[in-house]
Amino acid sequence: MEGAVAERDRDYFEDAMGRMLDFSQQWGFKSTDNPALTRYTTCTEAVSDFLVVGLCRIIPNGDVCEPRLAPRFDSNLKRCRELASGG
């Protein structure tokens, strides 16, 4: 994502949206079909917010760009990484 933001590459985000939707459907976290993911809410929220946060870095005045979104994403990503490492 960082490279796409630096290059202002909106196509990256369009392609990534398809991959993210496929991923979330396979794991069932968008529809809460997978109760095993309950303890990983920070991870599923980070995946959901990833594209919006990136686009907001390119277009900060976009309709969905809320001031709390990026800090929440960063916090969720950090916590998700801690969970993944066993922390």
Biopython code that builds the backbone (N, CA, C, O; Angstrom):
import numpy as np
from Bio.PDB.StructureBuilder import StructureBuilder

atoms = [
    (1, "MET", "N", (0.818, -1.183, 0.000)),
    (1, "MET", "CA", (0.000, 0.000, 0.000)),
    (1, "MET", "C", (0.868, 1.255, 0.000)),
    (1, "MET", "O", (0.555, 2.226, -0.689)),
    (2, "GLU", "N", (1.940, 1.241, 0.757)),
    (2, "GLU", "CA", (2.770, 2.447, 0.875)),
    (2, "GLU", "C", (3.292, 2.898, -0.486)),
    (2, "GLU", "O", (3.320, 4.093, -0.779)),
    (3, "GLY", "N", (3.707, 1.941, -1.315)),
    (3, "GLY", "CA", (4.178, 2.277, -2.660)),
    (3, "GLY", "C", (3.078, 2.880, -3.509)),
    (3, "GLY", "O", (3.319, 3.833, -4.251)),
    (4, "ALA", "N", (1.878, 2.340, -3.412)),
    (4, "ALA", "CA", (0.744, 2.863, -4.176)),
    (4, "ALA", "C", (0.398, 4.280, -3.730)),
    (4, "ALA", "O", (0.059, 5.130, -4.554)),
    (5, "VAL", "N", (0.486, 4.529, -2.434)),
    (5, "VAL", "CA", (0.218, 5.878, -1.927)),
    (5, "VAL", "C", (1.274, 6.840, -2.454)),
    (5, "VAL", "O", (0.947, 7.931, -2.920)),
    (6, "ALA", "N", (2.533, 6.441, -2.381)),
    (6, "ALA", "CA", (3.619, 7.306, -2.861)),
    (6, "ALA", "C", (3.474, 7.611, -4.351)),
    (6, "ALA", "O", (3.754, 8.724, -4.796)),
    (7, "GLU", "N", (3.035, 6.614, -5.112)),
    (7, "GLU", "CA", (2.863, 6.793, -6.556)),
    (7, "GLU", "C", (1.482, 7.339, -6.930)),
    (7, "GLU", "O", (1.205, 7.609, -8.099)),
    (8, "ARG", "N", (0.623, 7.497, -5.919)),
    (8, "ARG", "CA", (-0.762, 7.955, -6.139)),
    (8, "ARG", "C", (-1.469, 7.036, -7.149)),
    (8, "ARG", "O", (-2.164, 7.489, -8.058)),
    (9, "ASP", "N", (-1.262, 5.747, -6.952)),
    (9, "ASP", "CA", (-1.753, 4.706, -7.847)),
    (9, "ASP", "C", (-3.119, 4.198, -7.386)),
    (9, "ASP", "O", (-3.203, 3.288, -6.562)),
    (10, "ARG", "N", (-4.165, 4.777, -7.910)),
    (10, "ARG", "CA", (-5.525, 4.372, -7.533)),
    (10, "ARG", "C", (-5.877, 2.992, -8.076)),
    (10, "ARG", "O", (-6.711, 2.300, -7.492)),
    (11, "ASP", "N", (-5.263, 2.583, -9.174)),
    (11, "ASP", "CA", (-5.524, 1.253, -9.731)),
    (11, "ASP", "C", (-5.170, 0.149, -8.739)),
    (11, "ASP", "O", (-5.845, -0.879, -8.678)),
    (12, "TYR", "N", (-4.122, 0.365, -7.971)),
    (12, "TYR", "CA", (-3.737, -0.603, -6.949)),
    (12, "TYR", "C", (-4.916, -0.902, -6.037)),
    (12, "TYR", "O", (-5.187, -2.059, -5.717)),
    (13, "PHE", "N", (-5.608, 0.134, -5.626)),
    (13, "PHE", "CA", (-6.698, -0.032, -4.677)),
    (13, "PHE", "C", (-7.904, -0.720, -5.308)),
    (13, "PHE", "O", (-8.625, -1.455, -4.633)),
    (14, "GLU", "N", (-8.121, -0.490, -6.570)),
    (14, "GLU", "CA", (-9.216, -1.177, -7.252)),
    (14, "GLU", "C", (-8.939, -2.683, -7.305)),
    (14, "GLU", "O", (-9.819, -3.490, -7.007)),
    (15, "ASP", "N", (-7.732, -3.049, -7.680)),
    (15, "ASP", "CA", (-7.357, -4.459, -7.722)),
    (15, "ASP", "C", (-7.362, -5.076, -6.320)),
    (15, "ASP", "O", (-7.806, -6.209, -6.134)),
    (16, "ALA", "N", (-6.869, -4.329, -5.349)),
    (16, "ALA", "CA", (-6.810, -4.824, -3.975)),
    (16, "ALA", "C", (-8.205, -5.029, -3.397)),
    (16, "ALA", "O", (-8.401, -5.914, -2.564)),
    (17, "MET", "N", (-9.166, -4.234, -3.821)),
    (17, "MET", "CA", (-10.536, -4.377, -3.326)),
    (17, "MET", "C", (-11.072, -5.768, -3.673)),
    (17, "MET", "O", (-11.671, -6.425, -2.822)),
    (18, "GLY", "N", (-10.869, -6.216, -4.887)),
    (18, "GLY", "CA", (-11.312, -7.549, -5.283)),
    (18, "GLY", "C", (-10.654, -8.638, -4.463)),
    (18, "GLY", "O", (-11.312, -9.584, -4.029)),
    (19, "ARG", "N", (-9.343, -8.504, -4.250)),
    (19, "ARG", "CA", (-8.631, -9.502, -3.450)),
    (19, "ARG", "C", (-9.121, -9.513, -2.009)),
    (19, "ARG", "O", (-9.277, -10.577, -1.410)),
    (20, "MET", "N", (-9.364, -8.330, -1.452)),
    (20, "MET", "CA", (-9.825, -8.236, -0.072)),
    (20, "MET", "C", (-11.218, -8.830, 0.081)),
    (20, "MET", "O", (-11.486, -9.523, 1.062)),
    (21, "LEU", "N", (-12.110, -8.571, -0.870)),
    (21, "LEU", "CA", (-13.455, -9.132, -0.797)),
    (21, "LEU", "C", (-13.425, -10.652, -0.908)),
    (21, "LEU", "O", (-14.136, -11.342, -0.178)),
    (22, "ASP", "N", (-12.608, -11.177, -1.815)),
    (22, "ASP", "CA", (-12.468, -12.628, -1.931)),
    (22, "ASP", "C", (-11.950, -13.232, -0.627)),
    (22, "ASP", "O", (-12.472, -14.234, -0.139)),
    (23, "PHE", "N", (-10.926, -12.612, -0.082)),
    (23, "PHE", "CA", (-10.332, -13.084, 1.161)),
    (23, "PHE", "C", (-11.351, -13.076, 2.295)),
    (23, "PHE", "O", (-11.479, -14.063, 3.020)),
    (24, "SER", "N", (-12.068, -11.984, 2.454)),
    (24, "SER", "CA", (-13.026, -11.875, 3.559)),
    (24, "SER", "C", (-14.185, -12.852, 3.398)),
    (24, "SER", "O", (-14.688, -13.374, 4.393)),
    (25, "GLN", "N", (-14.614, -13.105, 2.182)),
    (25, "GLN", "CA", (-15.689, -14.071, 1.960)),
    (25, "GLN", "C", (-15.223, -15.489, 2.256)),
    (25, "GLN", "O", (-15.970, -16.273, 2.842)),
    (26, "GLN", "N", (-14.005, -15.830, 1.863)),
    (26, "GLN", "CA", (-13.481, -17.170, 2.110)),
    (26, "GLN", "C", (-13.360, -17.449, 3.606)),
    (26, "GLN", "O", (-13.612, -18.567, 4.056)),
    (27, "TRP", "N", (-12.977, -16.437, 4.369)),
    (27, "TRP", "CA", (-12.802, -16.615, 5.807)),
    (27, "TRP", "C", (-14.075, -16.331, 6.591)),
    (27, "TRP", "O", (-14.161, -16.673, 7.771)),
    (28, "GLY", "N", (-15.057, -15.715, 5.961)),
    (28, "GLY", "CA", (-16.337, -15.473, 6.610)),
    (28, "GLY", "C", (-16.325, -14.396, 7.679)),
    (28, "GLY", "O", (-17.202, -14.380, 8.542)),
    (29, "PHE", "N", (-15.352, -13.497, 7.640)),
    (29, "PHE", "CA", (-15.335, -12.515, 8.723)),
    (29, "PHE", "C", (-16.210, -11.303, 8.484)),
    (29, "PHE", "O", (-16.564, -10.623, 9.446)),
    (30, "LYS", "N", (-16.571, -11.003, 7.266)),
    (30, "LYS", "CA", (-17.458, -9.867, 7.024)),
    (30, "LYS", "C", (-18.897, -10.210, 7.407)),
    (30, "LYS", "O", (-19.644, -9.331, 7.835)),
    (31, "SER", "N", (-19.282, -11.436, 7.262)),
    (31, "SER", "CA", (-20.647, -11.835, 7.595)),
    (31, "SER", "C", (-20.715, -12.533, 8.952)),
    (31, "SER", "O", (-21.754, -13.081, 9.321)),
    (32, "THR", "N", (-19.617, -12.513, 9.685)),
    (32, "THR", "CA", (-19.472, -13.187, 10.983)),
    (32, "THR", "C", (-19.837, -14.665, 10.904)),
    (32, "THR", "O", (-20.350, -15.226, 11.872)),
    (33, "ASP", "N", (-19.579, -15.298, 9.769)),
    (33, "ASP", "CA", (-19.847, -16.722, 9.593)),
    (33, "ASP", "C", (-18.792, -17.606, 10.250)),
    (33, "ASP", "O", (-18.977, -18.820, 10.337)),
    (34, "ASN", "N", (-17.721, -17.035, 10.702)),
    (34, "ASN", "CA", (-16.634, -17.833, 11.249)),
    (34, "ASN", "C", (-16.396, -17.428, 12.708)),
    (34, "ASN", "O", (-15.626, -16.504, 12.971)),
    (35, "PRO", "N", (-17.045, -18.108, 13.653)),
    (35, "PRO", "CA", (-16.894, -17.738, 15.066)),
    (35, "PRO", "C", (-15.465, -17.887, 15.582)),
    (35, "PRO", "O", (-15.114, -17.296, 16.603)),
    (36, "ALA", "N", (-14.641, -18.667, 14.892)),
    (36, "ALA", "CA", (-13.247, -18.826, 15.320)),
    (36, "ALA", "C", (-12.470, -17.518, 15.213)),
    (36, "ALA", "O", (-11.414, -17.368, 15.828)),
    (37, "LEU", "N", (-12.988, -16.575, 14.436)),
    (37, "LEU", "CA", (-12.299, -15.292, 14.268)),
    (37, "LEU", "C", (-12.704, -14.251, 15.314)),
    (37, "LEU", "O", (-12.191, -13.132, 15.292)),
    (38, "THR", "N", (-13.593, -14.589, 16.207)),
    (38, "THR", "CA", (-14.105, -13.630, 17.188)),
    (38, "THR", "C", (-12.989, -12.951, 17.968)),
    (38, "THR", "O", (-13.032, -11.739, 18.177)),
    (39, "ARG", "N", (-12.015, -13.696, 18.392)),
    (39, "ARG", "CA", (-10.930, -13.086, 19.172)),
    (39, "ARG", "C", (-9.972, -12.270, 18.309)),
    (39, "ARG", "O", (-9.089, -11.594, 18.837)),
    (40, "TYR", "N", (-10.137, -12.326, 16.988)),
    (40, "TYR", "CA", (-9.263, -11.602, 16.069)),
    (40, "TYR", "C", (-9.965, -10.408, 15.431)),
    (40, "TYR", "O", (-9.680, -10.056, 14.287)),
    (41, "THR", "N", (-10.871, -9.793, 16.161)),
    (41, "THR", "CA", (-11.619, -8.653, 15.635)),
    (41, "THR", "C", (-10.694, -7.540, 15.159)),
    (41, "THR", "O", (-10.962, -6.898, 14.143)),
    (42, "THR", "N", (-9.617, -7.311, 15.885)),
    (42, "THR", "CA", (-8.695, -6.252, 15.464)),
    (42, "THR", "C", (-8.102, -6.556, 14.093)),
    (42, "THR", "O", (-7.832, -5.640, 13.317)),
    (43, "CYS", "N", (-7.898, -7.827, 13.794)),
    (43, "CYS", "CA", (-7.345, -8.216, 12.489)),
    (43, "CYS", "C", (-8.380, -8.033, 11.387)),
    (43, "CYS", "O", (-8.069, -7.489, 10.327)),
    (44, "THR", "N", (-9.595, -8.479, 11.628)),
    (44, "THR", "CA", (-10.616, -8.361, 10.595)),
    (44, "THR", "C", (-10.959, -6.900, 10.339)),
    (44, "THR", "O", (-11.229, -6.521, 9.200)),
    (45, "GLU", "N", (-10.952, -6.076, 11.382)),
    (45, "GLU", "CA", (-11.194, -4.650, 11.182)),
    (45, "GLU", "C", (-10.056, -4.000, 10.412)),
    (45, "GLU", "O", (-10.293, -3.131, 9.573)),
    (46, "ALA", "N", (-8.828, -4.409, 10.686)),
    (46, "ALA", "CA", (-7.681, -3.856, 9.957)),
    (46, "ALA", "C", (-7.765, -4.198, 8.472)),
    (46, "ALA", "O", (-7.491, -3.352, 7.622)),
    (47, "VAL", "N", (-8.141, -5.431, 8.161)),
    (47, "VAL", "CA", (-8.281, -5.822, 6.752)),
    (47, "VAL", "C", (-9.381, -4.987, 6.095)),
    (47, "VAL", "O", (-9.227, -4.522, 4.965)),
    (48, "SER", "N", (-10.480, -4.803, 6.807)),
    (48, "SER", "CA", (-11.601, -4.031, 6.263)),
    (48, "SER", "C", (-11.233, -2.569, 6.030)),
    (48, "SER", "O", (-11.680, -1.968, 5.053)),
    (49, "ASP", "N", (-10.430, -1.997, 6.908)),
    (49, "ASP", "CA", (-10.087, -0.572, 6.829)),
    (49, "ASP", "C", (-8.881, -0.286, 5.935)),
    (49, "ASP", "O", (-8.663, 0.863, 5.550)),
    (50, "PHE", "N", (-8.107, -1.295, 5.604)),
    (50, "PHE", "CA", (-6.852, -1.144, 4.866)),
    (50, "PHE", "C", (-7.003, -0.273, 3.617)),
    (50, "PHE", "O", (-6.252, 0.685, 3.436)),
    (51, "LEU", "N", (-7.953, -0.595, 2.771)),
    (51, "LEU", "CA", (-8.093, 0.119, 1.501)),
    (51, "LEU", "C", (-8.561, 1.552, 1.701)),
    (51, "LEU", "O", (-8.087, 2.468, 1.030)),
    (52, "VAL", "N", (-9.480, 1.738, 2.616)),
    (52, "VAL", "CA", (-9.998, 3.092, 2.855)),
    (52, "VAL", "C", (-8.892, 3.987, 3.394)),
    (52, "VAL", "O", (-8.757, 5.135, 2.972)),
    (53, "VAL", "N", (-8.106, 3.467, 4.321)),
    (53, "VAL", "CA", (-7.001, 4.248, 4.885)),
    (53, "VAL", "C", (-6.005, 4.629, 3.790)),
    (53, "VAL", "O", (-5.537, 5.766, 3.742)),
    (54, "GLY", "N", (-5.684, 3.687, 2.920)),
    (54, "GLY", "CA", (-4.759, 3.984, 1.823)),
    (54, "GLY", "C", (-5.299, 5.039, 0.883)),
    (54, "GLY", "O", (-4.583, 5.966, 0.503)),
    (55, "LEU", "N", (-6.556, 4.901, 0.506)),
    (55, "LEU", "CA", (-7.159, 5.901, -0.381)),
    (55, "LEU", "C", (-7.228, 7.268, 0.285)),
    (55, "LEU", "O", (-7.063, 8.296, -0.373)),
    (56, "CYS", "N", (-7.470, 7.278, 1.582)),
    (56, "CYS", "CA", (-7.525, 8.558, 2.301)),
    (56, "CYS", "C", (-6.156, 9.223, 2.374)),
    (56, "CYS", "O", (-6.067, 10.439, 2.547)),
    (57, "ARG", "N", (-5.103, 8.450, 2.245)),
    (57, "ARG", "CA", (-3.763, 9.043, 2.193)),
    (57, "ARG", "C", (-3.538, 9.734, 0.851)),
    (57, "ARG", "O", (-2.764, 10.687, 0.759)),
    (58, "ILE", "N", (-4.218, 9.249, -0.186)),
    (58, "ILE", "CA", (-4.115, 9.874, -1.506)),
    (58, "ILE", "C", (-5.098, 11.044, -1.615)),
    (58, "ILE", "O", (-4.753, 12.109, -2.127)),
    (59, "ILE", "N", (-6.314, 10.834, -1.130)),
    (59, "ILE", "CA", (-7.387, 11.841, -1.230)),
    (59, "ILE", "C", (-7.898, 12.126, 0.188)),
    (59, "ILE", "O", (-8.953, 11.615, 0.567)),
    (60, "PRO", "N", (-7.186, 12.919, 0.970)),
    (60, "PRO", "CA", (-7.547, 13.112, 2.378)),
    (60, "PRO", "C", (-8.917, 13.764, 2.606)),
    (60, "PRO", "O", (-9.480, 13.648, 3.695)),
    (61, "ASN", "N", (-9.439, 14.425, 1.622)),
    (61, "ASN", "CA", (-10.738, 15.081, 1.798)),
    (61, "ASN", "C", (-11.897, 14.229, 1.294)),
    (61, "ASN", "O", (-13.003, 14.739, 1.113)),
    (62, "GLY", "N", (-11.662, 12.934, 1.064)),
    (62, "GLY", "CA", (-12.708, 12.041, 0.580)),
    (62, "GLY", "C", (-13.838, 11.909, 1.589)),
    (62, "GLY", "O", (-13.655, 12.158, 2.781)),
    (63, "ASP", "N", (-14.989, 11.522, 1.107)),
    (63, "ASP", "CA", (-16.192, 11.422, 1.938)),
    (63, "ASP", "C", (-16.047, 10.471, 3.124)),
    (63, "ASP", "O", (-16.612, 10.723, 4.189)),
    (64, "VAL", "N", (-15.310, 9.402, 2.957)),
    (64, "VAL", "CA", (-15.191, 8.399, 4.017)),
    (64, "VAL", "C", (-13.960, 8.599, 4.898)),
    (64, "VAL", "O", (-13.694, 7.788, 5.785)),
    (65, "CYS", "N", (-13.218, 9.660, 4.662)),
    (65, "CYS", "CA", (-11.974, 9.898, 5.396)),
    (65, "CYS", "C", (-12.258, 10.609, 6.713)),
    (65, "CYS", "O", (-12.325, 11.837, 6.777)),
    (66, "GLU", "N", (-12.421, 9.815, 7.750)),
    (66, "GLU", "CA", (-12.664, 10.347, 9.089)),
    (66, "GLU", "C", (-11.337, 10.441, 9.839)),
    (66, "GLU", "O", (-10.462, 9.595, 9.655)),
    (67, "PRO", "N", (-11.182, 11.452, 10.673)),
    (67, "PRO", "CA", (-9.913, 11.630, 11.385)),
    (67, "PRO", "C", (-9.510, 10.430, 12.255)),
    (67, "PRO", "O", (-8.320, 10.186, 12.449)),
    (68, "ARG", "N", (-10.473, 9.692, 12.771)),
    (68, "ARG", "CA", (-10.160, 8.569, 13.663)),
    (68, "ARG", "C", (-9.828, 7.290, 12.906)),
    (68, "ARG", "O", (-9.349, 6.331, 13.512)),
    (69, "LEU", "N", (-10.068, 7.250, 11.611)),
    (69, "LEU", "CA", (-9.904, 6.011, 10.851)),
    (69, "LEU", "C", (-8.450, 5.537, 10.817)),
    (69, "LEU", "O", (-8.182, 4.378, 11.134)),
    (70, "ALA", "N", (-7.529, 6.383, 10.449)),
    (70, "ALA", "CA", (-6.118, 5.971, 10.340)),
    (70, "ALA", "C", (-5.543, 5.538, 11.693)),
    (70, "ALA", "O", (-4.885, 4.500, 11.764)),
    (71, "PRO", "N", (-5.773, 6.305, 12.770)),
    (71, "PRO", "CA", (-5.250, 5.841, 14.072)),
    (71, "PRO", "C", (-5.872, 4.508, 14.512)),
    (71, "PRO", "O", (-5.190, 3.669, 15.100)),
    (72, "ARG", "N", (-7.162, 4.317, 14.229)),
    (72, "ARG", "CA", (-7.808, 3.048, 14.581)),
    (72, "ARG", "C", (-7.191, 1.902, 13.782)),
    (72, "ARG", "O", (-6.921, 0.832, 14.327)),
    (73, "PHE", "N", (-6.968, 2.135, 12.482)),
    (73, "PHE", "CA", (-6.327, 1.125, 11.637)),
    (73, "PHE", "C", (-4.950, 0.776, 12.186)),
    (73, "PHE", "O", (-4.626, -0.402, 12.336)),
    (74, "ASP", "N", (-4.137, 1.783, 12.487)),
    (74, "ASP", "CA", (-2.784, 1.548, 13.000)),
    (74, "ASP", "C", (-2.825, 0.756, 14.307)),
    (74, "ASP", "O", (-2.024, -0.156, 14.510)),
    (75, "SER", "N", (-3.758, 1.106, 15.189)),
    (75, "SER", "CA", (-3.906, 0.402, 16.461)),
    (75, "SER", "C", (-4.343, -1.045, 16.244)),
    (75, "SER", "O", (-3.791, -1.959, 16.858)),
    (76, "ASN", "N", (-5.325, -1.255, 15.379)),
    (76, "ASN", "CA", (-5.787, -2.615, 15.092)),
    (76, "ASN", "C", (-4.688, -3.451, 14.443)),
    (76, "ASN", "O", (-4.521, -4.624, 14.776)),
    (77, "LEU", "N", (-3.949, -2.859, 13.530)),
    (77, "LEU", "CA", (-2.858, -3.575, 12.866)),
    (77, "LEU", "C", (-1.789, -3.981, 13.881)),
    (77, "LEU", "O", (-1.285, -5.103, 13.845)),
    (78, "LYS", "N", (-1.454, -3.073, 14.771)),
    (78, "LYS", "CA", (-0.454, -3.374, 15.800)),
    (78, "LYS", "C", (-0.939, -4.520, 16.679)),
    (78, "LYS", "O", (-0.186, -5.457, 16.946)),
    (79, "ARG", "N", (-2.184, -4.454, 17.128)),
    (79, "ARG", "CA", (-2.730, -5.508, 17.996)),
    (79, "ARG", "C", (-2.815, -6.835, 17.244)),
    (79, "ARG", "O", (-2.535, -7.890, 17.813)),
    (80, "CYS", "N", (-3.195, -6.787, 15.988)),
    (80, "CYS", "CA", (-3.270, -8.000, 15.179)),
    (80, "CYS", "C", (-1.900, -8.655, 15.061)),
    (80, "CYS", "O", (-1.780, -9.875, 15.166)),
    (81, "ARG", "N", (-0.882, -7.855, 14.845)),
    (81, "ARG", "CA", (0.473, -8.398, 14.743)),
    (81, "ARG", "C", (0.906, -9.025, 16.073)),
    (81, "ARG", "O", (1.586, -10.051, 16.093)),
    (82, "GLU", "N", (0.506, -8.400, 17.176)),
    (82, "GLU", "CA", (0.813, -8.954, 18.498)),
    (82, "GLU", "C", (0.125, -10.310, 18.687)),
    (82, "GLU", "O", (0.729, -11.255, 19.195)),
    (83, "LEU", "N", (-1.145, -10.394, 18.273)),
    (83, "LEU", "CA", (-1.861, -11.669, 18.368)),
    (83, "LEU", "C", (-1.199, -12.744, 17.504)),
    (83, "LEU", "O", (-1.073, -13.898, 17.914)),
    (84, "ALA", "N", (-0.785, -12.348, 16.313)),
    (84, "ALA", "CA", (-0.164, -13.296, 15.385)),
    (84, "ALA", "C", (1.173, -13.820, 15.921)),
    (84, "ALA", "O", (1.566, -14.954, 15.647)),
    (85, "SER", "N", (1.848, -12.985, 16.678)),
    (85, "SER", "CA", (3.146, -13.404, 17.217)),
    (85, "SER", "C", (3.015, -14.105, 18.570)),
    (85, "SER", "O", (4.012, -14.473, 19.190)),
    (86, "GLY", "N", (1.772, -14.284, 19.015)),
    (86, "GLY", "CA", (1.542, -14.992, 20.270)),
    (86, "GLY", "C", (1.474, -14.080, 21.476)),
    (86, "GLY", "O", (1.440, -14.544, 22.616)),
    (87, "GLY", "N", (1.454, -12.755, 21.219)),
    (87, "GLY", "CA", (1.433, -11.801, 22.338)),
    (87, "GLY", "C", (0.083, -11.506, 22.887)),
    (87, "GLY", "O", (-0.043, -10.720, 23.825)),
]
sb = StructureBuilder()
sb.init_structure("model")
sb.init_model(0)
sb.init_chain("A")
sb.init_seg("    ")
for serial, (resi, resn, name, xyz) in enumerate(atoms, 1):
    if name == "N":
        sb.init_residue(resn, " ", resi, " ")
    sb.init_atom(name, np.array(xyz, "f"), 0.0, 1.0, " ", f" {name:<3s}", serial, name[0])
structure = sb.get_structure()
